[in-house]
């Protein structure tokens, strides 16, 4: 690239004959070693090609030469550093211009390219020019783009390659060549030059298309005015908007040259409209998969719904990412919750349908259903007004009948409920500033692999993330924080929920949930809940506590590992079962692993429990539960035990318990240590044929003493005459009206001490 130079003596380094103490042997920084007095360097007073110059005998693999006085460089400036070099003896090295890039404090600017391409010396006496251009921008011809943080450089060269070669170096020249780059830096076309009127009435689309074609590698300028664009428009050139656009809702603007939120906000002069248009392009144009919010706070005056940003969009399954910014809610009527009532008929044989629904035209998709026989987090995800039917996200447990229901429709910043399917949508590094005005994100009816990563949900009015169907299949929520809008409320008064899921295989990892009614209501199974911190305490003394994690599928196949579970319980139910009584061809409560967690409680009641099983129908039992390696600690007030069966609707069937493992847990401030199997020590003081061993409190969920795994004597077993008894007793389990005793039967009266290992289940 030919470059016009602008002379500036202030940029020129001192000639070598002024002294080699001005020239560093390393990076040029103060106190770095210089070339003065070095035996392999000398000033040559009169070279036939260079006049006064420097001769160096290369003795190191990397031999450096840097001028030790700062050469200033500012944003928008481009400098050309050049010299001429020739080899005169020995091996032929390679040569390149090199530098140290410093910031305003004198420190090195990290991550910058500080050398130019190397040049080879091909023979003795051949003069080779070595040069490089340094500047702030990555432009054609710029060898070392340094950006805006570099304030100066120490410039020079490097000799590389074989040692024991002598070269001569002409005095360096540093020139300001900024003028050569100015035409490119200011290269733009104005849409008005191609016929755009900007009066808000005439269709200026053709003028924009012509400007885009003429821009080449430059930019498009849209000056002051309102430009009506009547149909889809794609601009491949970066576009700067001073004026604004007006387009029909179904017309799409694809800014492929500079696709980010800031450009769309400028294009339409409004952040809410800019977000709608950016989303429309994101889900309608395959050249861009990431919408960058540019670190901005995006102020929304209404929810982002599919009908408002992309009319007609019903399904989407390509990866899309919304990232790097904040979503803030502007208070207004668009965020108002709508609540309507209606009567409907439920048939458990059609578990996901409510029929004969009155007032159905006023019941919105995405409404949450409440009423008798309805479990938590059941949503409307479809409706047929003509048929009078609603589709439900989960079954109802209340059985067949016609009942009154309440339908509550909250408002969400991003609401995909109008879409049939949305998959592979990612929110990455986004903060949702709800400020108690709106909820966060409502997913579509179906989909999979949607992801939230490094996001913040700050004070959602009602919900953080809501699934109204199966779009939560395989969902990942990683490293997010959910801060409730009910932080100061007592636990019993909170109604908000961090998130809910209905489908399988979610990964909820390394998040923090603060003082919601429930942190998560989880239907489906196969969940991995790992490394989270959720806490739901309050300032009350002897305060009541509720479920933090609600599991609504009995055979859940889930792991709860390495979490910090603070002042709330894991509640395991079958509230989304249309026929909640156990029947022989289904699975009951099983498949749950709770390992390595820290459970904490403070200022709560004696009856608080961290693990609660709540069957909504009769006949259920536990067949596969591992609670191992956890720490249970109650501060301030002690609690009775860690576990409980909530019998509001039904009791468990203790005759069918199997494969329950409670081992290796640690208890602090807990009155009853629970284990299965449990070791019981018993002493019979008077000789008797039948010893009754109580196992009243140590087995999980007040289980029966169902099996004895082992029995050993801890003392001599003797008869009434103190003669040793050597026989083994035969054992009876589930003795007594409570079924929590074991009987040891001897052939004659005996006394002594024994240790038993007792189970409340069948091990397999």
Secondary structure, DSSP 4 states (H G I P E B T S, - for coil): -----B--GGGPPPPGGG-GGGEESSS--TT--BSTT-TTEEEEEEETTTEEEEEEEE-SSEEEEEE-S-EE--TT-EEEEEEEEEEEEES--EEEEEEEEE-TTSPBPTT---BPPPEE--SBT--EEEEEEEESS--TT-SEE-TTT--EEEEEEEEESSSSEEEEEEPPEEEE-HHHHHHHHT-EEEGGGGT---EEEEE-HHHHHHHHHHHTTSEEEE-SSEEEE-S-EEE-S-EEESSEEEE-TT--EEE-SS-SHHHHHHHHT-HHHHHHHHHHHHTT-TT--EEE-TT-EEEESS-EEHHHHSTT--EE-S-EEEEEEEEEEPPSGGG--EEEEEEEEE-GGGTTEEES-TTGGG--TTPEEESTT--SS-BEEEEETTTTEEEESS--SS-SEEEEEEEEE--EEEE-TT-SEE-SEEEEEEEEE-TTS-EEEE--SB-B--EEES-EEEEESSEEEE-SSSTTBT-EEES-EEEETTTTS-GGG---EEEEE-SS--EEES-EEES-SEEEEE-SS--EEES-EEE---S-TTB---EEEEE--SEEEEEEES-EEES-EEEEE-TT-TT-S--TTS--BEEEEEES-EEEEESB-TT--SEEEE-SSTT--BEEEEEES-EEEEESS-BS-SEEE--SS----GGG-EEEEEES-EEESBSS---BSEEEEEEEEEEEEEEEEE--SSSGGG----EEEEEEESS--B-TTS-B--SPPEEEEEESTTS-EEEEEEEEEEEEEEEEEEESSB--
